[in-house]
Structures are given as structure tokens and as C-alpha cells.
């Protein structure tokens, strides 16, 4: 029972970290997308803010890499949970691309436009 409690706590923390990274990606992407319009509305040269735009692009890249690494950690922890007999913790709250077929029956296709 102790291992299951520890596993549940780790699972909660993992999902919180995944959500935090997704929210960070959303915020940085939204900010980066707003820069060109802000420059045009302010009536300043195209070179204005270029360094900030490049820094935000690098930030997006780093967050994307971090998200992938966190996914790798998630897979490793899920495999460990399965080896420990904690399959319910390894499943997580939603299907994964490698599920055959995906649990939601979508064949892996998602309509992201209407999910905001």
C-alpha cells in the first residue's frame, strides 16, 4: 500500500509538471505571436524587438525539448509502475499515441481547433 501512495503522489506531481510546461508553451507562443503585430501597431522599424523575438523563439525551442524530456521521464516512470504492479498509476488520465487503438477511438487524430 505504501508504494501505491508514493506512486499516486509522483503521478500527481508528474501531471502537474506536464500541465505547467504546456501552459508555459502557450504563454510564450502567445507572446511571440503578439510581437510582430505590436511592432506594426507601434509603428516602429522591423529591426525593433528582433532580439526579443529571437530570445522567445529560443525559449519555445527549449520548452519544447523540456516537454519531450518530461515525456520520456513519464514513460520511464510508467514502466516502473507496471513492474511494481501499479498498472492503474501507469495508465494515466488519457490515451497515448502508442495505444493500439487509441482508447478514445480516434485513431490518433485530434481536432485541436475546438479543444481550447
N, CA, C and O atoms as a MOPAC input file, in Angstrom:
PM7 MOZYME 1SCF
protein

 N      0.82300 1    -1.19900 1     0.00000 1
 C      0.00000 1     0.00000 1     0.00000 1
 C      0.86600 1     1.26100 1     0.00000 1
 O      0.51600 1     2.25900 1    -0.63100 1
 N      1.99000 1     1.21200 1     0.70700 1
 C      2.87400 1     2.37700 1     0.76500 1
 C      3.37600 1     2.77100 1    -0.62100 1
 O      3.41300 1     3.95600 1    -0.95400 1
 N      3.75700 1     1.79400 1    -1.42300 1
 C      4.24600 1     2.08600 1    -2.77200 1
 C      3.15700 1     2.75000 1    -3.61000 1
 O      3.44700 1     3.63300 1    -4.41700 1
 N      1.91200 1     2.33300 1    -3.42500 1
 C      0.82100 1     2.93900 1    -4.19300 1
 C      0.62000 1     4.40100 1    -3.79000 1
 O      0.37100 1     5.24300 1    -4.65300 1
 N      0.72200 1     4.71600 1    -2.51100 1
 C      0.58900 1     6.11200 1    -2.06500 1
 C      1.71000 1     6.97400 1    -2.62500 1
 O      1.47400 1     8.09000 1    -3.08700 1
 N      2.92300 1     6.45400 1    -2.58200 1
 C      4.06200 1     7.18100 1    -3.14200 1
 C      3.86800 1     7.35800 1    -4.64400 1
 O      4.10800 1     8.43900 1    -5.18300 1
 N      3.43800 1     6.30200 1    -5.31200 1
 C      3.20300 1     6.37200 1    -6.74800 1
 C      2.12500 1     7.38600 1    -7.10800 1
 O      2.26100 1     8.11700 1    -8.08900 1
 N      1.06600 1     7.43500 1    -6.32700 1
 C     -0.00800 1     8.41000 1    -6.59100 1
 C      0.51400 1     9.84300 1    -6.44800 1
 O      0.16600 1    10.72000 1    -7.23800 1
 N      1.34900 1    10.06600 1    -5.43800 1
 C      1.91900 1    11.39800 1    -5.24400 1
 C      2.82200 1    11.76800 1    -6.42400 1
 O      2.75900 1    12.88800 1    -6.93000 1
 N      3.65200 1    10.83300 1    -6.85600 1
 C      4.51700 1    11.10300 1    -8.00500 1
 C      3.70400 1    11.33200 1    -9.27300 1
 O      4.03500 1    12.20100 1   -10.07900 1
 N      2.64700 1    10.55600 1    -9.44700 1
 C      1.79000 1    10.71900 1   -10.61400 1
 C      1.15900 1    12.11100 1   -10.62900 1
 O      1.12500 1    12.76800 1   -11.66900 1
 N      0.66500 1    12.55400 1    -9.48900 1
 C      0.06100 1    13.88500 1    -9.38400 1
 C      1.08500 1    14.96100 1    -9.72100 1
 O      0.78200 1    15.90500 1   -10.45100 1
 N      2.29200 1    14.82300 1    -9.19300 1
 C      3.34400 1    15.80600 1    -9.46300 1
 C      3.75400 1    15.79600 1   -10.93900 1
 O      3.99000 1    16.85000 1   -11.53000 1
 N      3.83800 1    14.61000 1   -11.52200 1
 C      4.19700 1    14.49100 1   -12.93100 1
 C      3.16200 1    15.17700 1   -13.80900 1
 O      3.52200 1    15.93700 1   -14.70700 1
 N      1.89100 1    14.92100 1   -13.56300 1
 C      0.84500 1    15.54500 1   -14.37900 1
 C      0.81200 1    17.06000 1   -14.17500 1
 O      0.52600 1    17.80600 1   -15.11100 1
 N      1.10100 1    17.50800 1   -12.97000 1
 C      1.17500 1    18.95300 1   -12.72600 1
 C      2.34100 1    19.56900 1   -13.50000 1
 O      2.20700 1    20.66000 1   -14.05500 1
 N      3.48000 1    18.87900 1   -13.54100 1
 C      4.64000 1    19.37700 1   -14.28600 1
 C      4.34000 1    19.41300 1   -15.77800 1
 O      4.72000 1    20.36400 1   -16.46200 1
 N      3.66500 1    18.39200 1   -16.28900 1
 C      3.29500 1    18.37300 1   -17.71000 1
 C      2.35800 1    19.52900 1   -18.04200 1
 O      2.52200 1    20.19400 1   -19.06600 1
 N      1.38500 1    19.76500 1   -17.18300 1
 C      0.44700 1    20.87100 1   -17.41400 1
 C      1.16300 1    22.21300 1   -17.34500 1
 O      0.88000 1    23.11200 1   -18.13600 1
 N      2.09000 1    22.35000 1   -16.39900 1
 C      2.83000 1    23.60600 1   -16.26400 1
 C      3.66200 1    23.88900 1   -17.51400 1
 O      3.72100 1    25.02800 1   -17.97600 1
 N      4.30100 1    22.85700 1   -18.05900 1
 C      5.07200 1    23.04700 1   -19.28600 1
 C      4.17100 1    23.41200 1   -20.45700 1
 O      4.51600 1    24.27800 1   -21.26000 1
 N      3.02400 1    22.76100 1   -20.55800 1
 C      2.08500 1    23.10100 1   -21.62600 1
 C      1.61300 1    24.54600 1   -21.50100 1
 O      1.52500 1    25.26600 1   -22.49500 1
 N      1.31000 1    24.96400 1   -20.27600 1
 C      0.87300 1    26.35600 1   -20.07400 1
 C      2.00400 1    27.33700 1   -20.40400 1
 O      1.75700 1    28.39400 1   -20.98500 1
 N      3.23000 1    26.99300 1   -20.03800 1
 C      4.36600 1    27.85600 1   -20.37500 1
 C      4.52400 1    27.96400 1   -21.89400 1
 O      4.77000 1    29.05100 1   -22.41700 1
 N      4.38400 1    26.84800 1   -22.59400 1
 C      4.45700 1    26.88200 1   -24.06200 1
 C      3.36800 1    27.77800 1   -24.64600 1
 O      3.62600 1    28.55600 1   -25.56500 1
 N      2.16800 1    27.67000 1   -24.12100 1
 C      1.06200 1    28.50300 1   -24.60400 1
 C      1.37400 1    29.97900 1   -24.39300 1
 O      1.19300 1    30.78600 1   -25.30500 1
 N      1.83500 1    30.33500 1   -23.21500 1
 C      2.08900 1    31.74200 1   -22.89700 1
 C      3.22700 1    32.31700 1   -23.72500 1
 O      3.11700 1    33.43000 1   -24.23800 1
 N      4.32200 1    31.57000 1   -23.86000 1
 C      5.45800 1    32.07000 1   -24.63000 1
 C      5.09200 1    32.16100 1   -26.11300 1
 O      5.45800 1    33.12500 1   -26.78600 1
 N      4.37600 1    31.16900 1   -26.61700 1
 C      3.96100 1    31.21300 1   -28.02500 1
 C      3.01600 1    32.38300 1   -28.28400 1
 O      3.11200 1    33.04600 1   -29.31700 1
 N      2.11300 1    32.63400 1   -27.35800 1
 C      1.17800 1    33.74800 1   -27.49900 1
 C      1.92400 1    35.07900 1   -27.48800 1
 O      1.61900 1    35.97600 1   -28.27400 1
 N      2.89200 1    35.19900 1   -26.60100 1
 C      3.70200 1    36.41800 1   -26.53200 1
 C      4.49500 1    36.60400 1   -27.82600 1
 O      4.52600 1    37.69700 1   -28.39100 1
 N      5.13400 1    35.53200 1   -28.29000 1
 C      5.92500 1    35.62400 1   -29.52700 1
 C      5.03100 1    35.99700 1   -30.70700 1
 O      5.43100 1    36.78600 1   -31.56400 1
 N      3.83700 1    35.44100 1   -30.75400 1
 C      2.91900 1    35.74800 1   -31.85100 1
 C      2.44200 1    37.19500 1   -31.80500 1
 O      2.10900 1    37.76700 1   -32.84300 1
 N      2.40500 1    37.78700 1   -30.62900 1
 C      1.93000 1    39.16800 1   -30.48700 1
 C      2.99000 1    40.19900 1   -30.88400 1
 O      2.65000 1    41.34400 1   -31.18300 1
 N      4.25500 1    39.81400 1   -30.88900 1
 C      5.32200 1    40.78800 1   -31.14600 1
 C      5.23300 1    41.46300 1   -32.51500 1
 O      5.31800 1    42.68900 1   -32.57100 1
 N      5.06700 1    40.73500 1   -33.61900 1
 C      5.01100 1    41.43200 1   -34.91000 1
 C      3.84700 1    42.42200 1   -34.99600 1
 O      4.00700 1    43.52900 1   -35.50900 1
 N      2.69800 1    42.02900 1   -34.50300 1
 C      1.55500 1    42.94100 1   -34.53700 1
 C      1.81700 1    44.16500 1   -33.65800 1
 O      1.49200 1    45.28900 1   -34.04100 1
 N      2.40200 1    43.94600 1   -32.48400 1
 C      2.70700 1    45.06500 1   -31.58600 1
 C      3.67900 1    46.03400 1   -32.25000 1
 O      3.52400 1    47.24900 1   -32.13700 1
 N      4.69100 1    45.49100 1   -32.94900 1
 C      5.65400 1    46.34700 1   -33.64600 1
 C      4.95400 1    47.17400 1   -34.70900 1
 O      5.20300 1    48.37300 1   -34.83600 1
 N      4.07700 1    46.53300 1   -35.47400 1
 C      3.37300 1    47.26600 1   -36.52900 1
 C      2.42000 1    48.30900 1   -35.93600 1
 O      2.33900 1    49.42900 1   -36.43900 1
 N      1.71100 1    47.95200 1   -34.88900 1
 C      0.78500 1    48.91100 1   -34.26200 1
 C      1.52000 1    50.10300 1   -33.67400 1
 O      1.01000 1    51.22400 1   -33.67200 1
 N      2.73900 1    49.84800 1   -33.16700 1
 C      3.53500 1    50.92400 1   -32.58200 1
 C      4.21300 1    51.76500 1   -33.65900 1
 O      4.70200 1    52.86000 1   -33.38300 1
 N      4.24000 1    51.24500 1   -34.89500 1
 C      4.84500 1    51.98700 1   -35.99500 1
 C      6.34900 1    52.08100 1   -35.91000 1
 O      6.93400 1    53.09400 1   -36.29200 1
 N      6.98900 1    51.02100 1   -35.40800 1
 C      8.45300 1    51.04400 1   -35.29300 1
 C      9.06300 1    50.10300 1   -36.33600 1
 O      8.36900 1    49.27200 1   -36.92100 1
 N     10.34300 1    50.24800 1   -36.55100 1
 C     11.06700 1    49.50200 1   -37.57500 1
 C     11.01200 1    47.99400 1   -37.32400 1
 O     10.82700 1    47.53900 1   -36.19500 1
 N     11.18000 1    47.23200 1   -38.41100 1
 C     11.19300 1    45.77500 1   -38.31600 1
 C     12.31600 1    45.23500 1   -37.46300 1
 O     12.20400 1    44.14300 1   -36.90500 1
 N     13.39800 1    45.98400 1   -37.35300 1
 C     14.52900 1    45.53800 1   -36.53400 1
 C     14.24600 1    45.68800 1   -35.04700 1
 O     14.87800 1    45.04300 1   -34.21100 1
 N     13.27600 1    46.55800 1   -34.73000 1
 C     12.94300 1    46.78100 1   -33.32500 1
 C     12.35400 1    45.50600 1   -32.72900 1
 O     11.40100 1    44.94300 1   -33.26800 1
 N     12.90900 1    45.07000 1   -31.65100 1
 C     12.41300 1    43.88000 1   -30.96800 1
 C     12.90500 1    42.56600 1   -31.53000 1
 O     12.50100 1    41.50600 1   -31.05300 1
 N     13.77500 1    42.60600 1   -32.54200 1
 C     14.24800 1    41.36300 1   -33.16000 1
 C     14.94500 1    40.46900 1   -32.14100 1
 O     14.73900 1    39.25500 1   -32.13000 1
 N     15.76600 1    41.06800 1   -31.28900 1
 C     16.47700 1    40.26100 1   -30.28300 1
 C     15.48300 1    39.58300 1   -29.34000 1
 O     15.67300 1    38.42500 1   -28.96700 1
 N     14.43500 1    40.29300 1   -28.95600 1
 C     13.41400 1    39.69200 1   -28.08300 1
 C     12.72000 1    38.54400 1   -28.79700 1
 O     12.47800 1    37.49400 1   -28.20200 1
 N     12.39900 1    38.74100 1   -30.07300 1
 C     11.74000 1    37.69300 1   -30.84800 1
 C     12.62500 1    36.44700 1   -30.92900 1
 O     12.14200 1    35.32500 1   -30.77600 1
 N     13.92300 1    36.65200 1   -31.17100 1
 C     14.85300 1    35.52600 1   -31.24300 1
 C     14.97200 1    34.82600 1   -29.89500 1
 O     15.03900 1    33.59800 1   -29.83200 1
 N     15.00000 1    35.60500 1   -28.81800 1
 C     15.06100 1    35.00200 1   -27.48300 1
 C     13.80000 1    34.18800 1   -27.18700 1
 O     13.88500 1    33.10200 1   -26.61300 1
 N     12.64700 1    34.70200 1   -27.57100 1
 C     11.40300 1    33.95900 1   -27.35100 1
 C     11.36000 1    32.69400 1   -28.20100 1
 O     10.86200 1    31.66200 1   -27.75100 1
 N     11.87500 1    32.76500 1   -29.41800 1
 C     11.93800 1    31.57300 1   -30.26800 1
 C     12.84200 1    30.51800 1   -29.62500 1
 O     12.51700 1    29.33000 1   -29.63700 1
 N     13.96900 1    30.94800 1   -29.06700 1
 C     14.86600 1    30.01800 1   -28.37400 1
 C     14.19400 1    29.44600 1   -27.13000 1
 O     14.37100 1    28.27100 1   -26.80800 1
 N     13.43200 1    30.26900 1   -26.44200 1
 C     12.69200 1    29.81100 1   -25.26700 1
 C     11.68000 1    28.73800 1   -25.66100 1
 O     11.55400 1    27.71900 1   -24.98300 1
 N     10.96200 1    28.96800 1   -26.75500 1
 C      9.99600 1    27.96700 1   -27.23700 1
 C     10.69500 1    26.65700 1   -27.56300 1
 O     10.18900 1    25.58100 1   -27.24400 1
 N     11.84200 1    26.74800 1   -28.18800 1
 C     12.60200 1    25.54400 1   -28.52200 1
 C     13.01700 1    24.79800 1   -27.25300 1
 O     12.88800 1    23.57700 1   -27.17600 1
 N     13.50900 1    25.52900 1   -26.27300 1
 C     13.93300 1    24.90200 1   -25.01200 1
 C     12.74700 1    24.27600 1   -24.28400 1
 O     12.86600 1    23.17800 1   -23.74000 1
 N     11.61000 1    24.96000 1   -24.26800 1
 C     10.42200 1    24.40000 1   -23.62500 1
 C      9.93300 1    23.15200 1   -24.35600 1
 O      9.47500 1    22.19900 1   -23.72500 1
 N     10.02700 1    23.15800 1   -25.67400 1
 C      9.62300 1    22.00000 1   -26.46200 1
 C     10.52200 1    20.81100 1   -26.15500 1
 O     10.04500 1    19.68500 1   -26.01800 1
 N     11.82500 1    21.06300 1   -26.04800 1
 C     12.75500 1    19.99200 1   -25.69200 1
 C     12.48000 1    19.49400 1   -24.27300 1
 O     12.51700 1    18.28900 1   -24.02100 1
 N     12.20800 1    20.40700 1   -23.35500 1
 C     11.90500 1    20.01600 1   -21.98100 1
 C     10.63900 1    19.16300 1   -21.92600 1
 O     10.56600 1    18.19400 1   -21.17000 1
 N      9.65300 1    19.53000 1   -22.72700 1
 C      8.40400 1    18.77200 1   -22.76900 1
 C      8.66700 1    17.33700 1   -23.25100 1
 O      8.10000 1    16.38300 1   -22.71800 1
 N      9.52000 1    17.20100 1   -24.25000 1
 C      9.88200 1    15.87000 1   -24.73500 1
 C     10.61700 1    15.05700 1   -23.68600 1
 O     10.37200 1    13.86100 1   -23.53300 1
 N     11.51400 1    15.70500 1   -22.96700 1
 C     12.25700 1    15.00700 1   -21.91600 1
 C     11.33500 1    14.59300 1   -20.77400 1
 O     11.48100 1    13.50700 1   -20.21300 1
 N     10.39100 1    15.45900 1   -20.43500 1
 C      9.43700 1    15.12100 1   -19.38400 1
 C      8.58300 1    13.93400 1   -19.82600 1
 O      8.25100 1    13.06600 1   -19.01900 1
 N      8.22900 1    13.90100 1   -21.11100 1
 C      7.50500 1    12.74900 1   -21.64500 1
 C      8.31300 1    11.46900 1   -21.51500 1
 O      7.76600 1    10.40700 1   -21.21600 1
 N      9.61800 1    11.57100 1   -21.74200 1
 C     10.49300 1    10.41300 1   -21.55700 1
 C     10.52000 1     9.95400 1   -20.10900 1
 O     10.48400 1     8.75700 1   -19.82400 1
 N     10.58200 1    10.91700 1   -19.19800 1
 C     10.52500 1    10.57700 1   -17.77500 1
 C      9.20400 1     9.92300 1   -17.41600 1
 O      9.15900 1     8.99300 1   -16.61100 1
 N      8.12500 1    10.41700 1   -18.02000 1
 C      6.79900 1     9.85500 1   -17.78600 1
 C      6.76500 1     8.38800 1   -18.22600 1
 O      6.28300 1     7.52200 1   -17.49600 1
 N      7.27900 1     8.12300 1   -19.42200 1
 C      7.29600 1     6.73700 1   -19.90900 1
 C      8.12300 1     5.83200 1   -19.00300 1
 O      7.73500 1     4.69400 1   -18.73900 1
 N      9.25200 1     6.32700 1   -18.53000 1
 C     10.10700 1     5.53800 1   -17.64500 1
 C      9.39700 1     5.25000 1   -16.32400 1
 O      9.43300 1     4.12500 1   -15.82600 1
 N      8.75100 1     6.27600 1   -15.75900 1
 C      8.02200 1     6.07300 1   -14.50500 1
 C      6.83000 1     5.13900 1   -14.69700 1
 O      6.52600 1     4.33900 1   -13.81200 1
 N      6.15300 1     5.23000 1   -15.83700 1
 C      5.02200 1     4.33100 1   -16.11100 1
 C      5.50700 1     2.88600 1   -16.20300 1
 O      4.85100 1     1.98000 1   -15.68700 1
 N      6.64700 1     2.66300 1   -16.85300 1
 C      7.19500 1     1.31000 1   -16.95300 1
 C      7.55700 1     0.78400 1   -15.56500 1
 O      7.31700 1    -0.38400 1   -15.26100 1
 N      8.12900 1     1.63600 1   -14.73200 1
 C      8.46900 1     1.23900 1   -13.37000 1
 C      7.20500 1     0.89300 1   -12.58300 1
 O      7.17500 1    -0.10000 1   -11.85600 1
 N      6.16900 1     1.70900 1   -12.72800 1
 C      4.91100 1     1.43400 1   -12.02800 1
 C      4.35400 1     0.07900 1   -12.45400 1
 O      3.87400 1    -0.68600 1   -11.61700 1
 N      4.41600 1    -0.22200 1   -13.75500 1
 C      3.92600 1    -1.52500 1   -14.22800 1
 C      4.73600 1    -2.67000 1   -13.62400 1
 O      4.17100 1    -3.68000 1   -13.20600 1
 N      6.05900 1    -2.51200 1   -13.57800 1
 C      6.90900 1    -3.56600 1   -12.99100 1
 C      6.60600 1    -3.76800 1   -11.51300 1
 O      6.78100 1    -4.86300 1   -10.97700 1
 N      6.15000 1    -2.70100 1   -10.86100 1
 C      5.82800 1    -2.79000 1    -9.42600 1
 C      4.38800 1    -3.23100 1    -9.18100 1
 O      3.94700 1    -3.30700 1    -8.03500 1
 N      3.64500 1    -3.52400 1   -10.26800 1
 C      2.26300 1    -3.95900 1   -10.11400 1
 C      1.29400 1    -2.82300 1    -9.87400 1
 O      0.21000 1    -3.03500 1    -9.33000 1
 N      1.67000 1    -1.62600 1   -10.27100 1
 C      0.81900 1    -0.44500 1   -10.08300 1
 C      0.27400 1     0.01200 1   -11.43600 1
 O      0.41200 1     1.17900 1   -11.80200 1
 N     -0.34500 1    -0.90900 1   -12.17700 1
 C     -0.82300 1    -0.61400 1   -13.52400 1
 C     -1.77800 1     0.57300 1   -13.56100 1
 O     -1.75700 1     1.34900 1   -14.51700 1
 N     -2.61800 1     0.72700 1   -12.53200 1
 C     -3.57900 1     1.83200 1   -12.54500 1
 C     -2.87200 1     3.18000 1   -12.54200 1
 O     -3.38200 1     4.14500 1   -13.11100 1
 N     -1.71800 1     3.25800 1   -11.91600 1
 C     -0.95100 1     4.50600 1   -11.92700 1
 C     -0.24500 1     4.69500 1   -13.26100 1
 O     -0.04200 1     5.82900 1   -13.69500 1
 N      0.12400 1     3.62300 1   -13.90500 1
 C      0.86000 1     3.70500 1   -15.16700 1
 C     -0.03700 1     4.14000 1   -16.31400 1
 O      0.45500 1     4.64100 1   -17.32500 1
 N     -1.34000 1     3.95800 1   -16.17600 1
 C     -2.25000 1     4.24900 1   -17.28100 1
 C     -2.38000 1     5.74000 1   -17.54500 1
 O     -2.39700 1     6.15100 1   -18.70500 1
 N     -2.46900 1     6.55000 1   -16.52000 1
 C     -2.62800 1     7.99000 1   -16.70600 1
 C     -4.05100 1     8.34800 1   -17.07700 1
 O     -4.89400 1     7.46700 1   -17.24600 1
 N     -4.32800 1     9.65000 1   -17.20500 1
 C     -5.70400 1    10.10000 1   -17.39400 1
 C     -6.20500 1    10.07600 1   -18.83400 1
 O     -7.39300 1    10.30300 1   -19.06300 1
 N     -5.34300 1     9.80900 1   -19.81000 1
 C     -5.79300 1     9.83000 1   -21.20800 1
 C     -4.95500 1     8.87100 1   -22.02600 1
 O     -3.91000 1     8.39800 1   -21.57800 1
 N     -5.42400 1     8.59000 1   -23.22900 1
 C     -4.70000 1     7.65500 1   -24.07900 1
 C     -3.42100 1     8.28200 1   -24.61700 1
 O     -3.24700 1     9.50100 1   -24.59700 1
 N     -2.54400 1     7.43100 1   -25.09100 1
 C     -1.25600 1     7.84000 1   -25.63000 1
 C     -1.20500 1     7.45900 1   -27.10900 1
 O     -1.92800 1     6.56000 1   -27.54000 1
 N     -0.36300 1     8.13100 1   -27.88700 1
 C     -0.28000 1     7.80700 1   -29.32300 1
 C      0.04900 1     6.34500 1   -29.59100 1
 O     -0.36600 1     5.79800 1   -30.61300 1
 N      0.79000 1     5.70200 1   -28.68800 1
 C      1.18400 1     4.31800 1   -28.93000 1
 C      0.09200 1     3.31500 1   -28.55500 1
 O      0.24000 1     2.12500 1   -28.83400 1
 N     -1.00300 1     3.76600 1   -27.92900 1
 C     -2.11800 1     2.87200 1   -27.63200 1
 C     -2.70000 1     2.35500 1   -28.94200 1
 O     -2.94300 1     3.14900 1   -29.85000 1
 N     -2.93000 1     1.05600 1   -29.06900 1
 C     -3.46800 1     0.45600 1   -30.28400 1
 C     -4.76000 1    -0.25400 1   -29.98500 1
 O     -4.71800 1    -1.26600 1   -29.28500 1
 N     -5.90100 1     0.18800 1   -30.45400 1
 C     -6.16600 1     1.52600 1   -30.98300 1
 C     -6.23100 1     2.51800 1   -29.82800 1
 O     -6.32500 1     2.10300 1   -28.67200 1
 N     -6.18200 1     3.80800 1   -30.11000 1
 C     -6.31700 1     4.77900 1   -29.02500 1
 C     -7.61200 1     4.52800 1   -28.25600 1
 O     -8.62600 1     4.15600 1   -28.84600 1
 N     -7.57800 1     4.72600 1   -26.96500 1
 C     -8.72500 1     4.44000 1   -26.11200 1
 C     -9.94700 1     5.26300 1   -26.48600 1
 O    -11.07300 1     4.84500 1   -26.21300 1
 N     -9.75500 1     6.42100 1   -27.10300 1
 C    -10.89600 1     7.26400 1   -27.45500 1
 C    -11.46400 1     6.93500 1   -28.83100 1
 O    -12.43700 1     7.55700 1   -29.25700 1
 N    -10.87700 1     5.97500 1   -29.53000 1
 C    -11.38600 1     5.54800 1   -30.81800 1
 C    -11.09600 1     6.49700 1   -31.96600 1
 O    -11.65800 1     6.33100 1   -33.04800 1
 N    -10.23900 1     7.48400 1   -31.76400 1
 C     -9.98900 1     8.49700 1   -32.79200 1
 C     -8.93200 1     8.08500 1   -33.80600 1
 O     -8.68700 1     8.81000 1   -34.77000 1
 N     -8.30100 1     6.92600 1   -33.60100 1
 C     -7.16900 1     6.52200 1   -34.43700 1
 C     -6.03800 1     7.53700 1   -34.37400 1
 O     -5.26100 1     7.66100 1   -35.32100 1
 N     -5.94000 1     8.26400 1   -33.26800 1
 C     -4.84800 1     9.20500 1   -33.06000 1
 C     -5.06600 1    10.56600 1   -33.65400 1
 O     -4.19700 1    11.42900 1   -33.53400 1
 N     -6.21800 1    10.79900 1   -34.30700 1
 C     -6.48600 1    12.08500 1   -34.93800 1
 C     -7.26800 1    12.94700 1   -33.96600 1
 O     -8.27400 1    12.51500 1   -33.40300 1
 N     -6.79400 1    14.17700 1   -33.77200 1
 C     -7.44100 1    15.08600 1   -32.82500 1
 C     -7.80800 1    16.37900 1   -33.53600 1
 O     -7.05000 1    16.85700 1   -34.38000 1
 N     -8.94800 1    16.94400 1   -33.21100 1
 C     -9.35800 1    18.26500 1   -33.70500 1
 C     -8.94600 1    19.27500 1   -32.64600 1
 O     -9.68900 1    19.50900 1   -31.69300 1
 N     -7.77600 1    19.87300 1   -32.80000 1
 C     -7.24100 1    20.78800 1   -31.80000 1
 C     -7.94100 1    22.14200 1   -31.84100 1
 O     -7.88500 1    22.88300 1   -30.85900 1
 N     -8.59400 1    22.48400 1   -32.93800 1
 C     -9.21600 1    23.79300 1   -33.07200 1
 C    -10.32700 1    23.98400 1   -32.06900 1
 O    -10.45300 1    25.06300 1   -31.48900 1
 N    -11.13700 1    22.96400 1   -31.84900 1
 C    -12.28900 1    23.07700 1   -30.96400 1
 C    -12.00900 1    22.68400 1   -29.52400 1
 O    -12.94400 1    22.61000 1   -28.72600 1
 N    -10.76600 1    22.43100 1   -29.16200 1
 C    -10.43600 1    21.98300 1   -27.81800 1
 C     -9.86200 1    23.07200 1   -26.94600 1
 O     -9.21300 1    22.76000 1   -25.94800 1
 N    -10.06700 1    24.32400 1   -27.26900 1
 C     -9.49500 1    25.40000 1   -26.46300 1
 C    -10.41900 1    25.80900 1   -25.37100 1
 O    -10.09600 1    26.70600 1   -24.59200 1

